[in-house]
Protein backbone atom coordinates (compact mmCIF):
# COMPACT_ATOMS: atom_id res chain seq x y z
CA UNK A 1 0.00 0.00 0.00
CA UNK A 2 1.37 3.39 -1.00
CA UNK A 3 -1.51 5.85 -0.46
CA UNK A 4 -4.84 6.19 1.34
CA UNK A 5 -7.47 8.94 1.39
CA UNK A 6 -11.08 9.23 2.42
CA UNK A 7 -13.88 11.70 1.86
CA UNK A 8 -15.29 13.62 4.83
CA UNK A 9 -17.53 11.33 6.88
CA UNK A 10 -20.83 13.17 7.21
CA UNK A 11 -24.36 12.36 8.35
CA UNK A 12 -25.84 13.46 5.04
CA UNK A 13 -24.47 14.70 1.73
CA UNK A 14 -26.42 16.39 -1.09
CA UNK A 15 -24.45 14.39 -3.67
CA UNK A 16 -25.80 11.61 -5.87
CA UNK A 17 -25.84 7.98 -4.79
CA UNK A 18 -23.17 6.98 -7.33
CA UNK A 19 -20.43 8.53 -5.20
CA UNK A 20 -18.85 10.64 -7.95
CA UNK A 21 -18.81 13.86 -5.92
CA UNK A 22 -17.06 12.09 -3.02
CA UNK A 23 -14.58 10.19 -5.20
CA UNK A 24 -13.17 12.89 -7.49
CA UNK A 25 -11.38 14.85 -4.70
CA UNK A 26 -9.85 11.77 -3.05
CA UNK A 27 -8.65 10.36 -6.39
CA UNK A 28 -6.88 13.67 -6.94
CA UNK A 29 -5.44 13.48 -3.41
CA UNK A 30 -3.78 10.06 -3.81
CA UNK A 31 -2.55 10.91 -7.30
CA UNK A 32 -0.91 14.13 -6.12
CA UNK A 33 0.84 12.37 -3.23
CA UNK A 34 2.18 9.47 -5.31
CA UNK A 35 2.88 11.29 -8.57
CA UNK A 36 0.69 8.74 -10.37
CA UNK A 37 -2.03 9.51 -12.89
CA UNK A 38 -4.95 7.59 -14.30
CA UNK A 39 -2.86 6.13 -17.14
CA UNK A 40 -0.40 4.68 -14.59
CA UNK A 41 -3.03 2.49 -12.87
CA UNK A 42 -3.05 -1.09 -14.12
CA UNK A 43 -6.28 -2.22 -12.43
CA UNK A 44 -9.26 -0.51 -10.79
CA UNK A 45 -11.61 -2.26 -8.37
CA UNK A 46 -14.53 -0.84 -6.39
CA UNK A 47 -16.90 -1.90 -3.64
CA UNK A 48 -20.45 -0.59 -3.24
CA UNK A 49 -24.08 -1.73 -3.26
CA UNK A 50 -26.86 -1.12 -5.75
CA UNK A 51 -29.34 -1.85 -2.93
CA UNK A 52 -27.89 1.00 -0.88
CA UNK A 53 -27.85 3.34 -3.88
CA UNK A 54 -31.40 2.42 -4.86
CA UNK A 55 -30.45 2.14 -8.52
CA UNK A 56 -29.14 -0.59 -10.81
CA UNK A 57 -25.47 -0.53 -11.84
CA UNK A 58 -24.63 2.45 -9.65
CA UNK A 59 -21.01 1.28 -9.63
CA UNK A 60 -20.89 1.86 -13.42
CA UNK A 61 -22.06 5.44 -12.87
CA UNK A 62 -19.25 5.85 -10.33
CA UNK A 63 -16.72 5.24 -13.11
CA UNK A 64 -17.57 8.81 -14.19
CA UNK A 65 -15.19 9.83 -11.39
CA UNK A 66 -12.38 8.04 -13.25
CA UNK A 67 -13.23 9.23 -16.74
CA UNK A 68 -14.43 7.28 -19.75
CA UNK A 69 -11.27 7.64 -21.83
CA UNK A 70 -8.75 6.16 -22.24
CA UNK A 71 -10.29 2.74 -21.43
CA UNK A 72 -9.45 1.09 -18.10
CA UNK A 73 -9.26 -2.43 -16.68
CA UNK A 74 -12.01 -2.34 -14.04
CA UNK A 75 -13.89 -4.69 -11.69
CA UNK A 76 -16.39 -4.42 -8.82
CA UNK A 77 -17.56 -6.31 -5.74
CA UNK A 78 -21.07 -5.94 -4.32
CA UNK A 79 -19.82 -5.55 -0.75
CA UNK A 80 -17.31 -3.60 1.31
CA UNK A 81 -14.33 -2.43 -0.73
CA UNK A 82 -11.97 -4.35 1.57
CA UNK A 83 -12.90 -7.32 -0.60
CA UNK A 84 -12.16 -5.24 -3.70
CA UNK A 85 -8.70 -4.71 -2.24
CA UNK A 86 -8.32 -8.47 -1.92
CA UNK A 87 -9.12 -8.85 -5.63
CA UNK A 88 -6.64 -6.12 -6.55
CA UNK A 89 -3.98 -7.70 -4.33
CA UNK A 90 -4.46 -10.99 -6.21
CA UNK A 91 -4.02 -9.20 -9.55
CA UNK A 92 -0.66 -7.85 -8.41
CA UNK A 93 0.43 -11.14 -6.80
CA UNK A 94 -0.29 -12.99 -10.05
CA UNK A 95 1.87 -10.53 -11.96
CA UNK A 96 -0.95 -9.24 -14.17
CA UNK A 97 -0.38 -5.61 -13.07
CA UNK A 98 2.01 -3.73 -10.81
CA UNK A 99 -0.34 -0.94 -9.70
CA UNK A 100 -4.00 -0.93 -8.65
CA UNK A 101 -6.48 1.57 -7.28
CA UNK A 102 -9.26 0.39 -4.94
CA UNK A 103 -12.20 2.51 -3.85
CA UNK A 104 -15.46 2.15 -1.98
CA UNK A 105 -18.40 4.47 -1.46
CA UNK A 106 -21.79 4.56 0.17
CA UNK A 107 -24.53 7.10 0.76
CA UNK A 108 -26.38 5.55 3.69
CA UNK A 109 -28.58 8.62 4.16
CA UNK A 110 -30.40 7.96 0.88
CA UNK A 111 -32.64 5.31 2.41
CA UNK A 112 -33.54 3.55 5.65
CA UNK A 113 -30.30 1.69 6.35
CA UNK A 114 -31.79 -0.61 8.98
CA UNK A 115 -34.29 -1.91 6.42
CA UNK A 116 -31.91 -1.93 3.45
CA UNK A 117 -29.54 -4.27 5.29
CA UNK A 118 -32.39 -6.70 5.92
CA UNK A 119 -32.18 -7.53 2.20
CA UNK A 120 -28.91 -9.40 2.79
CA UNK A 121 -30.71 -12.01 4.92
CA UNK A 122 -32.13 -15.33 3.74
CA UNK A 123 -34.71 -14.29 1.13
CA UNK A 124 -37.14 -17.12 1.95
CA UNK A 125 -37.26 -17.48 5.72
CA UNK A 126 -35.77 -14.34 7.28
CA UNK A 127 -35.86 -11.29 4.99
CA UNK A 128 -39.70 -11.39 4.66
CA UNK A 129 -39.84 -10.77 8.43
CA UNK A 130 -37.78 -7.57 7.97
CA UNK A 131 -35.56 -7.96 11.04
CA UNK A 132 -33.51 -4.77 10.92
CA UNK A 133 -29.74 -4.73 11.38
CA UNK A 134 -29.78 -3.03 14.80
CA UNK A 135 -32.31 -5.50 16.21
CA UNK A 136 -30.19 -8.43 15.02
CA UNK A 137 -27.14 -6.87 16.68
CA UNK A 138 -29.20 -6.37 19.86
CA UNK A 139 -30.04 -10.08 19.89
CA UNK A 140 -26.32 -10.81 19.59
CA UNK A 141 -25.51 -8.41 22.43
CA UNK A 142 -28.23 -9.95 24.63
CA UNK A 143 -26.79 -13.43 24.13
CA UNK A 144 -23.40 -12.23 25.35
CA UNK A 145 -24.93 -10.50 28.35
CA UNK A 146 -26.85 -13.60 29.40
CA UNK A 147 -23.74 -15.77 28.92
CA UNK A 148 -21.76 -13.44 31.20
CA UNK A 149 -19.26 -12.56 28.47
CA UNK A 150 -19.73 -8.81 28.90
CA UNK A 151 -21.89 -6.32 30.78
CA UNK A 152 -23.63 -3.13 29.77
CA UNK A 153 -20.80 -1.31 31.57
CA UNK A 154 -18.29 -3.06 29.29
CA UNK A 155 -20.19 -1.84 26.24
CA UNK A 156 -20.31 1.70 27.61
CA UNK A 157 -16.55 1.63 28.22
CA UNK A 158 -15.93 0.74 24.57
CA UNK A 159 -18.13 3.64 23.47
CA UNK A 160 -16.54 6.02 25.98
CA UNK A 161 -13.06 5.25 24.65
CA UNK A 162 -14.14 6.06 21.10
CA UNK A 163 -16.02 9.19 22.17
CA UNK A 164 -13.53 10.38 24.82
CA UNK A 165 -16.23 10.65 27.46
CA UNK A 166 -17.29 9.08 30.75
CA UNK A 167 -18.77 5.56 30.62
CA UNK A 168 -21.00 6.07 33.67
CA UNK A 169 -22.90 8.91 32.02
CA UNK A 170 -23.55 6.78 28.93
CA UNK A 171 -25.38 4.18 31.03
CA UNK A 172 -28.05 6.77 31.82
CA UNK A 173 -29.00 7.03 28.13
CA UNK A 174 -32.24 5.33 26.94
CA UNK A 175 -32.17 2.10 24.95
CA UNK A 176 -32.32 2.21 21.18
CA UNK A 177 -32.81 -1.57 20.86
CA UNK A 178 -32.43 -3.26 24.24
CA UNK A 179 -29.66 -3.77 25.39
CA UNK A 180 -28.07 -1.36 22.88
CA UNK A 181 -28.11 2.39 23.38
CA UNK A 182 -27.44 4.92 20.65
CA UNK A 183 -23.74 5.14 21.53
CA UNK A 184 -23.44 1.36 21.03
CA UNK A 185 -24.39 1.72 17.36
CA UNK A 186 -22.32 3.13 14.51
CA UNK A 187 -23.73 6.39 13.11
CA UNK A 188 -25.37 6.71 9.72
CA UNK A 189 -22.53 7.95 7.52
CA UNK A 190 -22.03 9.02 3.92
CA UNK A 191 -18.45 8.59 2.77
CA UNK A 192 -15.86 7.05 0.49
CA UNK A 193 -12.29 5.76 0.68
CA UNK A 194 -9.50 5.01 -1.79
CA UNK A 195 -6.24 3.04 -1.59
CA UNK A 196 -3.44 2.66 -4.13
CA UNK A 197 -1.52 -0.63 -4.21
CA UNK A 198 1.78 -1.26 -5.95
CA UNK A 199 4.06 -4.26 -6.30
CA UNK A 200 6.84 -4.47 -3.71
CA UNK A 201 9.40 -3.82 -6.44
CA UNK A 202 7.79 -0.46 -7.31
CA UNK A 203 6.27 0.70 -4.02
CA UNK A 204 9.28 2.82 -3.00
CA UNK A 205 8.77 4.93 -6.13
CA UNK A 206 5.55 6.33 -4.69
CA UNK A 207 6.06 6.70 -0.93
CA UNK A 208 8.92 6.71 1.52
CA UNK A 209 7.61 3.88 3.73
CA UNK A 210 5.08 1.59 2.04
CA UNK A 211 2.92 -0.83 4.02
CA UNK A 212 3.52 -4.34 2.70
CA UNK A 213 0.63 -6.81 2.98
CA UNK A 214 2.32 -9.86 4.51
CA UNK A 215 -0.91 -11.79 5.08
CA UNK A 216 -4.52 -11.39 4.00
CA UNK A 217 -7.43 -13.82 4.20
CA UNK A 218 -11.19 -13.86 4.48
CA UNK A 219 -13.64 -16.47 5.76
CA UNK A 220 -17.43 -16.84 5.88
CA UNK A 221 -19.77 -18.23 8.54
CA UNK A 222 -23.26 -19.55 7.83
CA UNK A 223 -25.88 -16.85 7.18
CA UNK A 224 -28.36 -18.89 9.26
CA UNK A 225 -28.34 -16.94 12.51
CA UNK A 226 -29.65 -19.84 14.58
CA UNK A 227 -26.98 -22.21 13.30
CA UNK A 228 -23.95 -20.48 14.84
CA UNK A 229 -22.82 -19.10 18.17
CA UNK A 230 -23.38 -15.38 17.73
CA UNK A 231 -21.13 -14.56 20.70
CA UNK A 232 -18.09 -15.71 18.68
CA UNK A 233 -16.68 -14.92 15.25
CA UNK A 234 -15.25 -18.24 13.98
CA UNK A 235 -14.59 -16.85 10.51
CA UNK A 236 -12.54 -14.01 12.02
CA UNK A 237 -10.56 -16.52 14.06
CA UNK A 238 -9.87 -18.64 10.96
CA UNK A 239 -8.90 -15.63 8.85
CA UNK A 240 -6.53 -14.43 11.57
CA UNK A 241 -4.83 -17.83 11.80
CA UNK A 242 -4.35 -17.89 8.04
CA UNK A 243 -3.02 -14.32 7.90
CA UNK A 244 -0.66 -14.74 10.87
CA UNK A 245 -1.36 -11.86 13.24
CA UNK A 246 1.19 -12.42 16.01
CA UNK A 247 3.21 -9.40 17.05
CA UNK A 248 0.85 -6.71 15.74
CA UNK A 249 1.09 -3.35 17.52
CA UNK A 250 -2.08 -1.72 16.17
CA UNK A 251 -5.44 -3.21 15.16
CA UNK A 252 -8.12 -1.39 13.20
CA UNK A 253 -11.32 -3.39 13.76
CA UNK A 254 -14.47 -2.93 11.70
CA UNK A 255 -16.96 -3.20 14.58
CA UNK A 256 -20.21 -1.29 13.95
CA UNK A 257 -21.47 -2.15 17.46
CA UNK A 258 -19.66 -1.94 20.81
CA UNK A 259 -20.15 -5.60 21.70
CA UNK A 260 -18.75 -6.63 18.31
CA UNK A 261 -15.45 -4.97 19.18
CA UNK A 262 -15.35 -7.17 22.29
CA UNK A 263 -16.11 -10.27 20.21
CA UNK A 264 -13.36 -9.41 17.73
CA UNK A 265 -10.81 -8.67 20.46
CA UNK A 266 -11.46 -12.11 21.95
CA UNK A 267 -11.61 -13.90 18.60
CA UNK A 268 -8.34 -12.36 17.43
CA UNK A 269 -6.60 -12.74 20.78
CA UNK A 270 -5.76 -9.04 21.13
CA UNK A 271 -4.46 -8.02 24.55
CA UNK A 272 -3.98 -4.59 26.12
CA UNK A 273 -0.59 -4.18 24.47
CA UNK A 274 -2.32 -3.74 21.09
CA UNK A 275 -3.68 -0.27 20.31
CA UNK A 276 -7.21 -0.82 18.98
CA UNK A 277 -8.90 1.62 16.63
CA UNK A 278 -6.75 4.74 17.13
CA UNK A 279 -8.76 6.22 14.24
CA UNK A 280 -11.99 5.92 16.21
CA UNK A 281 -13.20 2.92 14.21
CA UNK A 282 -16.66 2.40 12.76
CA UNK A 283 -18.27 3.73 15.96
CA UNK A 284 -16.94 7.15 14.99
CA UNK A 285 -17.86 6.92 11.30
CA UNK A 286 -19.32 4.01 9.35
CA UNK A 287 -19.61 4.77 5.62
CA UNK A 288 -21.20 1.62 4.26
CA UNK A 289 -19.04 -0.32 1.77
CA UNK A 290 -16.06 1.93 2.53
CA UNK A 291 -15.62 1.49 6.30
CA UNK A 292 -13.75 -1.83 5.99
CA UNK A 293 -11.42 -0.41 3.35
CA UNK A 294 -10.89 2.61 5.61
CA UNK A 295 -9.79 0.30 8.44
CA UNK A 296 -7.06 -1.03 6.15
CA UNK A 297 -6.11 2.49 5.17
CA UNK A 298 -5.96 3.77 8.74
CA UNK A 299 -3.85 0.78 9.81
CA UNK A 300 -1.46 1.47 6.91
CA UNK A 301 -1.19 5.12 7.98
CA UNK A 302 0.31 3.96 11.27
CA UNK A 303 3.11 2.45 9.18
CA UNK A 304 3.40 5.41 6.79
CA UNK A 305 3.88 7.71 9.81
CA UNK A 306 6.37 5.42 11.56
CA UNK A 307 4.12 4.90 14.59
CA UNK A 308 4.08 1.10 14.12
CA UNK A 309 6.01 -1.60 12.27
CA UNK A 310 3.37 -4.35 12.15
CA UNK A 311 -0.38 -3.74 12.07
CA UNK A 312 -3.68 -5.58 11.63
CA UNK A 313 -6.77 -4.45 9.76
CA UNK A 314 -10.17 -6.12 9.83
CA UNK A 315 -13.33 -5.75 7.76
CA UNK A 316 -16.72 -7.38 8.15
CA UNK A 317 -19.80 -7.88 6.00
CA UNK A 318 -23.18 -9.49 6.55
CA UNK A 319 -25.28 -9.78 9.73
CA UNK A 320 -23.70 -10.31 13.16
CA UNK A 321 -20.07 -10.57 11.92
CA UNK A 322 -20.92 -13.23 9.36
CA UNK A 323 -18.03 -12.54 6.96
CA UNK A 324 -14.60 -11.37 8.07
CA UNK A 325 -11.41 -10.28 6.31
CA UNK A 326 -8.08 -9.86 8.11
CA UNK A 327 -4.97 -8.20 6.66
CA UNK A 328 -1.53 -7.87 8.26
CA UNK A 329 0.92 -5.20 7.08
CA UNK A 330 4.54 -4.36 7.83
CA UNK A 331 6.67 -1.36 6.98
CA UNK A 332 9.03 -1.60 4.00
CA UNK A 333 12.14 0.33 5.08
Secondary structure, 3 states (H helix, E strand, C coil): CCEEEECCCECCCCCCCCCHHHHHHHHHHHHHHHCCCHHHCCEEEEECCHHHHCCCCHHHHHHHHCCCCCCCCEEEECCCHHHHHHHHHHHHHCCCCCEEEEEEEEEHHHCCHHHHHHHHCCCCCCHHHCCCHHHHHHHHHHHHHHCCCCCHHHHHHHHHHHHCCCHHHHCCCCEEECCEEHHHECCCEEEEEEEEEECCCCHHHCCCCCEEEEEEEEEECCCCHHHCCCCCCHHHHHHHHHHCCCCCCEEECCCCEHHHHHHHHHHHCCCCCCEECCCCCCCCCCECCCHHHHHHHHHHHHHHCCCCCEEEEEEEECCCCCEEEEEEEEECC
